[in-house]
Amino acid sequence: MVDFSLSDEERQIRDTVRTFITREVMPLEQEVLRNERAGAPAIDPSVLREVRDKARRAGFWGINTPEEYGGMNLGAVMTAILVMETGRSFVPFSFGGSADNILYGCDDEQKKRYLIPTLEGERRSCFAITEPGAGSDARNIRTRAVRDGGDWVINGEKTFITGGAEADFVMVFAVTDPGRGADGGVTCFLVDRDMGWKSEPIPTMGQWGPASLVFDDVRVPAANVLGEVDQGFPLAMRWIGQGRYIIPAHAIGAAERMLQMAVDYAKIRHSMGHPIADYQAIQWQIADSQVEIESAKWLTLYAAWRVQQGRDARHASSIAKLQGAVMANQVADRVLQIHGGLGYTKELPIERWYRELRLLRIFEGTDEIQRRTIARNLLKGHARLGGIGE
Ligand SMILES: Cc1cc2nc3c(=O)[nH]c(=O)nc-3n(C[C@H](O)[C@H](O)[C@H](O)COP(=O)(O)OP(=O)(O)OC[C@H]3O[C@@H](n4cnc5c(N)ncnc54)[C@H](O)[C@@H]3O)c2cc1C
């Protein structure tokens, strides 16, 4: 039987996180808006660290991290549910104790230098596949790594790398066998900043400040290959795959919070003798938004469930990511519209969400690339219509 309910324990975890976000994170929102109006960074990292430490003391650390590393190992479904909760606030908070999924593939020595310090929040990673000439077409990367004695020498440029200006090390993907390229000729390297790569921040329309990275004869010991030589491309796809249920989960939290703002505002804002909530034009925007949020929610939970079950989640995750990203942008636009001129100001966070959520339709696979994947899966018979509970 299909069961949509949470267990008592799951509900308790969800409610505890909801209370934590409401009490500890949302009170920082005014500070974020004030800082940004003054052209300052959204929030001092030390403030976020304090909140993260408080969450850790309350037992929330490593929500999707294996228990052998001290994590809660709640699984993909609960992770998606908790990301929906953190997504309700625009304060850039996330629980501590997590690391890029592919870092679990580190060998023992690499784990000590990269995985464990990342989990502990002592080191920051970034993930670099995109290049000026290879975004959606990631198979076309040109950054080159050439073996030289016991080292590899890397040359090339990466762009739009999240956290690239702040990271201590990068998981960078480079061609090691040009004859094979993405089909068995790309390797992932763990490269410390002090090995010589340079970063340059890229200003964007949201708070998300990526960077370009330049590798100019950067010498990396062979011991810094993550996984196997020439087997890096599937690692990159695995890293990107995880985001495809986390991104829509975040979008759902933000959209629900915004829609609640619209519902509340529609009841108190009067126009032509009535609350605007009385007008069908407003009601339909509210209704359509909830329908889209709910559809994104169940698609996301289904994708997360497939991940948790160890099933192939790629098709379901593409559907969830596409629907979540498009939904969040439509809801932000409607909520802004319902607030009229006020929605366009920096007094409220709506214009901020509007700019921020725009990114969801671009990174980790654009809308067009998700559509391409979904259509190709159907056309080639990798996915079928009408399936349920297989
Ligand atoms: C803020 C931000 C953070 C990012 N963080 C990271 C990161 O941490 N690490 C990383 O490696 N990358 C990162 N990226 C890169 C991101 O994944 C790419 O921007 C994205 O994959 C799109 O690539 P592109 O920008 O080169 O656009 P292009 O690939 O040039 O696409 C341009 C347009 O053409 C469309 N298009 C392209 N190919 C096709 C096709 N075959 N069919 C139909 N339409 C197509 C696209 O959908 C898009 O609309 C980030 C990007 C941004 C903006």
The ligand as an ORCA input file, in Angstrom:
! r2SCAN-3c Opt
* xyz 0 1
  C      25.819     30.895     -9.705
  C      26.327     29.670    -10.403
  C      26.953     28.669     -9.661
  C      27.496     27.562    -10.315
  N      28.187     26.631     -9.587
  C      28.910     25.677    -10.261
  C      29.829     24.825     -9.554
  O      29.934     24.889     -8.328
  N      30.592     23.953    -10.265
  C      30.485     23.844    -11.623
  O      31.217     23.030    -12.207
  N      29.606     24.617    -12.323
  C      28.842     25.539    -11.678
  N      27.973     26.360    -12.381
  C      27.883     26.215    -13.820
  C      26.522     25.756    -14.294
  O      26.341     24.394    -14.016
  C      26.429     26.109    -15.784
  O      26.273     27.519    -15.875
  C      25.263     25.404    -16.471
  O      25.522     24.027    -16.578
  C      24.977     25.975    -17.848
  O      26.147     26.050    -18.604
  P      26.511     27.433    -19.381
  O      26.371     28.534    -18.391
  O      27.786     27.256    -20.055
  O      25.351     27.611    -20.415
  P      25.343     26.919    -21.879
  O      25.609     25.476    -21.761
  O      26.183     27.724    -22.795
  O      23.826     27.112    -22.271
  C      23.291     28.333    -22.821
  C      21.834     28.088    -23.126
  O      21.720     27.069    -24.127
  C      20.928     26.002    -23.648
  N      21.459     24.729    -24.179
  C      22.721     24.276    -24.110
  N      22.822     23.068    -24.683
  C      21.584     22.753    -25.106
  C      21.017     21.618    -25.765
  N      21.748     20.555    -26.116
  N      19.697     21.625    -26.030
  C      18.927     22.697    -25.689
  N      19.402     23.791    -25.070
  C      20.698     23.813    -24.785
  C      21.027     26.080    -22.134
  O      19.936     25.435    -21.497
  C      21.037     27.582    -21.920
  O      19.733     28.075    -21.969
  C      27.355     27.432    -11.723
  C      26.670     28.412    -12.444
  C      26.173     29.527    -11.809
  C      25.467     30.577    -12.622
*
